Amino acid sequence: MENVVSQPPNPRTVRLLAAWLPFALYAALIFYLSGRPGSRLPDWWILHFDKVLHTVEYYGFGVLLARALRTSGSPLAPACAWAVALACIFGATDEFHQSFVPGRQGNDLGDLLADNTGAIAGVISVALWAKQHRPREARA
């Protein structure tokens, strides 16, 4: 029988997984919640603030996506540009998806605007954080 020695996980792989897994789970959660029929949504008071919820939801999406792209080695500016573009595309496809869900209003331009605003704010937050926390000699 062959003696197999367990190797410790590659640190880069662990870092990438730690960055991309939260983003993937968050995107899946958005898709899942968007696919719930209107009659199956809870009647919570906070749900009456639809645009605020969309903005907050996509703020998190933008943060997680920009963080994952940065962790993958993308420079700050391209990571931010890609994160905004991909978040806007995801928001548009999410709105389209909702148009097929009973009791949900898809293709809502107001929701899409709120999604994009939140994503942009999240990506800007990541950019500001990255600039603030870069090495001291790189700030000059």
N, C-alpha and C positions, 0 to 999 in steps of 0.2 A: 504494500500500500504506500502511496506517495505521501510524503510529509509536506503538507501545505502550510506555509507560514502566513499568517494574516498580516496584510500590509495596512498601515494606517491610511485613512482616506487622504487624498490629495487636497491640500489646503485651498487651492484655487477652485477645485470642484465644489468643496463645501461652501466657499464664499459665493460662487455663482448660484448654487442651489438655494442658499439663504437669501439671495436677492430675488431670484426669479420665482420661487415657489409662492411667497406671499402675493406677488403680483398675479400669478396664474390663478390662485385661489380667489383673489378679490375679483378678477375678471369673470370667473365662473359664477361667483355669487351674484354679481350684477346681472349676468345672463339669466340665471335661475330666477331671480326676483322679477325681472322683466317679463318672464314667461308665465307668471302667475296671473290667472284671470282676475279681472277687477272684483268679482264677487268673492274671491278668496283672500283679498287683502284685508288686514285688520282695520278696524275703525278707530285708529289712534288719532288724537288731535294734531300731532306733528305732521301727519300725512296731508293735512290741508295746506301746508307750506311747500308745495310741490317743487317750485323753482329753487328754493333754498336747499331742499334735500338733493336735488340734482347737482347743484353747485358743490355741496359738501362731498357727495358721492364721488364726483369726478376730480375733486381736489385730491382725494386719497389715491385715485387711479393715476393721476399725473405724477404724484410723489413717488409711488411705487414703481411706475414704469421708468421714470427718469433715473431713479436710484438703481434699478436693475441694469439699465443701459450703461450707466457710469461704472458699475461694478464689473461689467463685461469688458471694460477697457476703452469705451468710447470717450473721446475728449468732451469737455463740458458743453460747448456750443452745439456740436452735432447731436449729442445725446438729448439736449433740451429741444432742439428742432424736431428730431425724430419722435420724441415723447409727445410733443404737442400734436404733430401730424397724425400719429397713430391713435392718440386718444380721441381726436376729432373724428377720425374714421370709425373707431369703435363706437363712439356715441351715435353717429349717423346710422350704423348698422343695427345698433340697439333700438333706436327709434323705429327703423323699418321692421325689425323683428316684432316689436310691440303692436304694429298694425295688424298682425295676424292673430293676436291674443284676444279672446272674447272679453269685452268689458274694459279694454284698455284703448287709449287713444295714442296711436303711433303717428310718426311723422309730424310731431309737434315742434314747430320752429322755436318756440319759447323754451321747451325742454332742451333742445339741441344747443341753443345759445347758452343756457345755464350749464350744460355739460361742458361746453368748450371753455366757458369762463372759469369754471372750477379747475379744469385740467391745466389751463394756462397759469392760474394762480399757484397750483401745486408745483408745476415745473419751475416757476419763478422762485418759489420757496427753496427748492432743491439747489437752484443756481446760486442764490444768495448764501445759503448755508455752505455750499462748496467753496465759494469765494472767501467766506469768512474763516473757514477751517483749513485752508491750504497751508502748506509750510510757509513759515515767516519769510524766508528768502525769495519765495515765489510771489509774494505780495508786492514787492517793490517795483 
